[in-house]
Amino acid sequence: MTSQRDVFEVSGPIHLTSVNWNCLHYQRSVAASLVQGAYVLERDRQQNRQGSEARAPPWWESFHFEVIRKLIDDSDFSIFGAIYEYRPPVGFQNSTVNKAPRFVIVFRGTITKKESVSRDVKLDLHLLRNGLHQTSRFEIAMQAVRALVSAFGHQNVWIAGHSLGAAMVTLAGKIMAKESMNLKAFLFNPPFFSAPIERIKDKKVKQGIRIASSFITAGLTLAVKGPGHKSDSFTKLSSWVPYLFVNQADDVCSSYVGYFDHRKKMEEIGAGNIGKLATQNSVKDLFLSAFGVESESLHLLPSANLTVNSSPAPDFKHAHGIHQWWRPDIDLQSKVYLYD
C-alpha cells in the first residue's frame, strides 16, 4: 500500500496547486520542496534512477522551476545541492509572479546512506569545529553563489538549505551580507550546537541558566578582547534578516528560540549591554581566539525572521525533517528580531 509519505516522495506536496509569491507560507513551502529536490536528486543518483524512473523532477516542475546545475562534491561525487531557475510557461497567469525568485540555490543536509554518509559526517564534524568554510564543498557552493549574484544581482537570487545545508546557507549569507549584498535566505532546522536548555520545563530555571551563561560569556569577552572591543563584523550583518525555521522539539536547532528572545529579557532586567556582548560572542570562539585562531560560530546572528513549529513531534526524525515545512496543518509562530 502506498503511504502519504510515499506519495510525497514521488509527487511532491500535491496540495500546493497555486503559489502566492507574496505569502511567506507559500515561499517557505516552495523553498522546502526545492531543498527536498536536492535530496531526491542524490537518492536518484545512488539508486541509478534515470529518465522516467527519476523521482526528483516533481519536486520542482509543479512550481515551474528547472534545474540548471547540480552541485557535486569533489570528494565522493555526491549531489549536495542544485541551482534552479524559475521558468513559468508562456502566457502563465499569476498576479504575484513578479515576486518569484529568478534563481534559487539549495543545499541538502546529511544523508545516512553508505554512498554519501562518510563525506557528509566529515562535514558535520567540520561544522562542529567551526571549520565549514575551509571545506571544498563549501568552496564549490560559495563559487556558485558568487557567480550567480555577479551575473544577475543579489535581488534575483534566493538561497535555501536544511540542517547541514542550512549551515552552508548561513555561512554564505553572512559572507555576502558583509559585502552589503543581502540574499533572501531560508534556513530549515539550522544547527545551533549548545546544551539543550529548551527542554527544561521550568521557565525560571531556564532563564536563570541563560542569564548566568550571558554573564560568563560577556566576562570572557572582556577578558580576551578588552573593554573597548567592538564587533564590526556582527554589526555589518544587522540588515540581513534570514528566515529561520526551527522545531521546538529539535535539539539541533531549538536553541535559536532562546538565543533571540533572551537578549530582550536581558534588556528588561537592565543588563542589555551584557546581553549584547553575549549574543555577539561564543565561548568556543573566545577559547580559540585566546590561542590565536580566528573563528566565528554560525549561530551568531543579529537579526532574523524566526518561525517556530510547536506541533507535537513523535520522534527526532519528524522534528528535524524537511517534510514538516510544507505541511498545511502545522502550528507556527513567527517573530522578527532586529538587533545590532
PLY file of the C-alpha trace (Angstrom):
ply
format ascii 1.0
element vertex 340
property float x
property float y
property float z
element edge 339
property int vertex1
property int vertex2
end_header
0.00 0.00 0.00
1.28 3.48 -0.86
1.53 5.78 2.16
1.15 9.57 2.17
4.91 9.81 2.66
5.46 7.68 -0.48
3.12 9.93 -2.47
5.08 12.98 -1.33
8.33 11.22 -2.21
7.16 10.67 -5.79
4.87 13.63 -6.44
5.92 16.44 -4.12
3.44 18.37 -1.92
0.40 17.88 -4.13
-1.81 20.24 -2.06
0.15 23.27 -3.33
-1.71 23.79 -6.58
-1.05 27.55 -6.86
1.63 29.78 -5.35
1.04 33.22 -3.90
4.56 34.63 -4.06
3.61 37.48 -1.69
2.89 34.99 1.12
5.64 33.63 3.37
3.70 30.37 3.82
3.97 29.64 0.10
7.56 30.86 -0.11
8.51 28.55 2.78
6.70 25.58 1.24
8.28 26.03 -2.19
11.77 26.62 -0.76
11.49 23.46 1.37
10.28 21.48 -1.65
13.24 22.68 -3.72
15.61 21.59 -0.94
13.88 18.21 -0.94
14.55 18.12 -4.66
18.28 18.15 -3.90
17.86 15.20 -1.52
15.94 13.22 -4.14
18.47 14.09 -6.86
21.17 12.43 -4.75
18.95 9.43 -3.98
18.20 9.07 -7.70
21.95 9.07 -8.35
22.64 6.47 -5.66
19.88 4.17 -6.91
20.69 4.84 -10.59
17.19 6.10 -11.31
17.12 7.96 -14.60
14.57 9.25 -17.10
11.02 8.24 -16.25
12.24 6.40 -13.13
13.74 9.55 -11.58
11.73 10.89 -8.63
13.32 14.31 -8.35
11.58 16.39 -11.08
8.11 16.53 -9.44
9.63 18.45 -6.56
10.26 21.46 -8.77
8.35 21.06 -12.02
4.92 21.79 -10.48
6.31 25.16 -9.32
7.76 25.91 -12.80
11.41 25.59 -11.81
14.13 23.83 -13.77
17.47 22.55 -12.54
20.17 24.37 -14.47
23.08 22.95 -12.48
23.67 20.16 -9.98
26.24 20.96 -7.30
28.59 17.99 -6.94
31.06 17.28 -4.15
34.60 16.81 -5.43
35.33 14.09 -2.88
32.59 11.47 -3.30
30.84 12.97 -6.36
27.55 13.15 -4.47
24.96 15.79 -5.35
24.79 18.17 -2.40
22.77 20.96 -3.97
21.20 22.43 -7.05
20.58 25.72 -8.83
17.02 26.27 -10.02
15.73 28.82 -12.50
12.11 29.94 -12.46
10.63 29.38 -15.92
6.84 29.71 -15.98
5.10 28.70 -19.21
4.49 31.36 -21.87
1.25 33.13 -21.06
1.22 31.81 -17.47
-1.22 33.88 -15.39
-0.33 34.66 -11.77
-0.75 38.12 -10.26
2.22 37.58 -7.91
4.66 36.07 -10.42
6.82 39.22 -10.37
7.63 38.41 -6.72
9.00 34.98 -7.58
12.77 34.48 -7.43
14.62 34.18 -10.70
17.05 31.67 -9.21
17.13 29.53 -6.07
20.31 27.83 -4.85
19.68 24.97 -2.41
21.81 22.69 -0.25
20.72 19.42 1.30
21.68 18.04 4.70
23.24 14.73 5.72
22.08 11.55 4.00
22.74 8.40 6.03
23.36 6.09 3.09
26.70 4.38 2.53
27.36 6.21 -0.75
27.38 9.64 0.93
27.33 9.29 4.72
31.12 9.28 5.17
31.60 12.63 3.44
28.50 14.17 5.00
29.53 13.18 8.53
33.03 14.62 7.96
31.38 17.92 7.03
29.21 17.72 10.15
32.41 17.43 12.19
33.90 20.42 10.38
30.73 22.30 11.30
31.15 21.38 14.96
34.68 22.80 14.86
33.57 26.00 13.05
35.58 24.85 10.06
32.89 24.51 7.41
34.32 27.47 5.50
37.56 25.52 4.96
35.93 22.59 3.14
35.95 22.10 -0.62
32.18 21.51 -0.66
31.56 24.95 0.75
34.06 26.47 -1.67
32.07 24.96 -4.56
28.84 26.28 -3.04
30.26 29.75 -2.48
31.62 29.94 -6.03
28.13 29.10 -7.33
26.54 31.80 -5.17
29.06 34.46 -6.19
28.81 33.60 -9.89
25.03 33.85 -9.93
24.93 37.05 -7.87
27.61 38.61 -10.07
25.69 37.77 -13.23
22.13 38.57 -12.16
22.28 40.64 -8.94
21.60 39.58 -5.37
17.94 40.70 -5.57
17.24 37.87 -8.04
18.80 35.05 -6.02
17.36 33.09 -3.10
19.33 30.55 -1.06
17.86 27.71 0.99
19.10 24.70 2.91
18.24 22.09 5.50
20.34 21.03 8.51
23.97 20.88 7.25
22.70 22.64 4.13
21.18 25.37 6.30
24.59 25.87 7.90
26.05 26.37 4.42
23.32 28.90 3.64
24.07 30.73 6.90
27.77 30.93 6.13
27.24 32.01 2.51
24.60 34.55 3.55
26.85 36.05 6.21
29.75 36.37 3.77
27.57 38.12 1.20
25.92 40.36 3.82
29.32 41.58 4.97
29.82 42.67 1.37
26.49 44.59 1.51
24.56 42.03 -0.53
21.64 40.66 1.48
20.34 37.45 -0.05
16.88 36.16 0.76
17.67 33.03 2.75
15.58 30.14 4.07
17.22 28.10 6.85
15.38 24.90 7.75
16.47 23.32 11.06
19.76 25.26 11.11
22.27 23.75 13.56
22.87 25.57 16.85
25.15 23.44 18.98
24.61 24.04 22.70
23.23 22.37 25.81
19.52 21.52 25.21
18.23 24.26 27.52
14.93 24.43 25.64
13.98 21.05 27.10
13.86 22.49 30.63
10.22 22.98 31.59
10.73 25.39 34.49
10.93 28.86 32.90
12.66 30.44 35.90
15.38 27.79 35.93
15.81 28.13 32.18
16.04 31.90 32.39
18.49 31.68 35.30
20.80 29.42 33.31
20.71 31.79 30.35
21.42 34.86 32.50
24.38 33.12 34.16
25.66 31.98 30.77
25.39 35.54 29.40
27.43 36.97 32.27
30.09 34.29 31.79
30.30 34.88 28.04
30.38 38.68 28.45
33.07 38.39 31.13
35.23 36.18 28.95
34.75 38.57 26.03
36.02 41.49 28.09
38.95 39.43 29.36
40.00 38.16 25.92
39.14 41.12 23.67
39.26 44.04 26.06
36.57 46.53 27.17
36.91 48.68 24.05
36.24 45.86 21.61
33.50 46.36 19.01
32.18 43.58 16.82
32.14 45.35 13.45
31.64 42.00 11.74
28.46 41.38 13.73
27.15 44.90 13.12
27.56 44.53 9.35
25.08 41.65 9.47
22.29 43.61 11.16
20.49 44.48 7.91
20.43 40.85 6.75
17.26 39.15 8.02
17.32 35.44 7.12
14.22 33.27 7.57
14.88 30.65 10.22
12.54 27.67 10.63
13.07 25.65 13.78
11.16 22.92 15.60
10.84 23.34 19.34
11.44 19.60 19.83
14.59 19.51 17.69
17.71 19.82 19.86
19.79 20.59 16.77
18.14 23.97 16.22
15.79 24.76 19.14
18.38 26.92 20.94
17.72 29.68 18.41
14.44 30.31 20.27
16.23 31.27 23.46
19.13 32.96 21.67
16.99 35.73 20.21
14.40 36.05 22.96
16.98 36.16 25.75
18.57 39.40 24.56
15.23 41.14 25.04
14.98 39.63 28.52
18.43 40.97 29.41
17.36 44.45 28.34
14.27 44.17 30.52
16.35 43.43 33.64
18.76 46.28 32.90
21.59 44.12 31.59
21.25 44.99 27.92
24.97 45.55 27.36
25.76 42.17 28.90
23.17 40.52 26.68
24.55 42.29 23.62
28.08 41.03 24.28
26.79 37.52 24.95
24.86 37.31 21.66
27.83 38.63 19.68
30.31 36.07 21.01
30.57 32.41 21.91
32.74 30.67 24.49
34.15 28.38 21.77
35.26 31.35 19.64
36.75 33.10 22.65
38.70 29.99 23.61
40.09 29.63 20.09
40.85 33.36 19.95
43.00 33.06 23.05
45.21 30.68 21.05
45.34 32.95 18.02
42.74 31.02 15.98
40.14 33.13 14.19
36.68 31.62 14.48
33.06 32.74 14.19
30.18 30.50 15.25
27.47 30.36 12.61
24.63 30.91 15.08
25.82 34.43 15.92
23.18 36.45 14.08
21.90 39.93 15.00
18.64 39.68 13.05
16.23 37.02 11.88
12.64 36.25 10.99
12.22 33.26 13.29
9.40 30.76 12.74
8.90 28.06 15.37
6.97 24.85 14.78
5.27 23.90 18.05
3.33 20.94 16.63
3.89 17.65 18.52
6.69 15.55 17.03
6.71 11.79 17.73
10.48 11.48 17.33
13.66 13.26 16.27
13.20 12.26 12.62
9.95 14.20 12.43
11.21 17.15 14.49
14.33 17.55 12.35
12.88 16.56 8.98
12.43 18.83 5.96
8.95 17.40 5.25
7.30 19.34 8.07
7.87 22.69 6.38
5.35 22.31 3.57
2.62 20.68 5.65
-0.60 22.74 5.79
-1.55 21.67 9.34
1.43 22.77 11.47
1.33 25.14 14.43
3.67 28.02 13.59
4.57 31.24 15.41
6.76 33.83 13.74
8.64 36.80 15.15
11.10 39.26 13.67
14.22 40.13 15.69
16.30 43.16 14.69
19.47 43.84 16.66
22.94 45.23 16.00
0 1
1 2
2 3
3 4
4 5
5 6
6 7
7 8
8 9
9 10
10 11
11 12
12 13
13 14
14 15
15 16
16 17
17 18
18 19
19 20
20 21
21 22
22 23
23 24
24 25
25 26
26 27
27 28
28 29
29 30
30 31
31 32
32 33
33 34
34 35
35 36
36 37
37 38
38 39
39 40
40 41
41 42
42 43
43 44
44 45
45 46
46 47
47 48
48 49
49 50
50 51
51 52
52 53
53 54
54 55
55 56
56 57
57 58
58 59
59 60
60 61
61 62
62 63
63 64
64 65
65 66
66 67
67 68
68 69
69 70
70 71
71 72
72 73
73 74
74 75
75 76
76 77
77 78
78 79
79 80
80 81
81 82
82 83
83 84
84 85
85 86
86 87
87 88
88 89
89 90
90 91
91 92
92 93
93 94
94 95
95 96
96 97
97 98
98 99
99 100
100 101
101 102
102 103
103 104
104 105
105 106
106 107
107 108
108 109
109 110
110 111
111 112
112 113
113 114
114 115
115 116
116 117
117 118
118 119
119 120
120 121
121 122
122 123
123 124
124 125
125 126
126 127
127 128
128 129
129 130
130 131
131 132
132 133
133 134
134 135
135 136
136 137
137 138
138 139
139 140
140 141
141 142
142 143
143 144
144 145
145 146
146 147
147 148
148 149
149 150
150 151
151 152
152 153
153 154
154 155
155 156
156 157
157 158
158 159
159 160
160 161
161 162
162 163
163 164
164 165
165 166
166 167
167 168
168 169
169 170
170 171
171 172
172 173
173 174
174 175
175 176
176 177
177 178
178 179
179 180
180 181
181 182
182 183
183 184
184 185
185 186
186 187
187 188
188 189
189 190
190 191
191 192
192 193
193 194
194 195
195 196
196 197
197 198
198 199
199 200
200 201
201 202
202 203
203 204
204 205
205 206
206 207
207 208
208 209
209 210
210 211
211 212
212 213
213 214
214 215
215 216
216 217
217 218
218 219
219 220
220 221
221 222
222 223
223 224
224 225
225 226
226 227
227 228
228 229
229 230
230 231
231 232
232 233
233 234
234 235
235 236
236 237
237 238
238 239
239 240
240 241
241 242
242 243
243 244
244 245
245 246
246 247
247 248
248 249
249 250
250 251
251 252
252 253
253 254
254 255
255 256
256 257
257 258
258 259
259 260
260 261
261 262
262 263
263 264
264 265
265 266
266 267
267 268
268 269
269 270
270 271
271 272
272 273
273 274
274 275
275 276
276 277
277 278
278 279
279 280
280 281
281 282
282 283
283 284
284 285
285 286
286 287
287 288
288 289
289 290
290 291
291 292
292 293
293 294
294 295
295 296
296 297
297 298
298 299
299 300
300 301
301 302
302 303
303 304
304 305
305 306
306 307
307 308
308 309
309 310
310 311
311 312
312 313
313 314
314 315
315 316
316 317
317 318
318 319
319 320
320 321
321 322
322 323
323 324
324 325
325 326
326 327
327 328
328 329
329 330
330 331
331 332
332 333
333 334
334 335
335 336
336 337
337 338
338 339
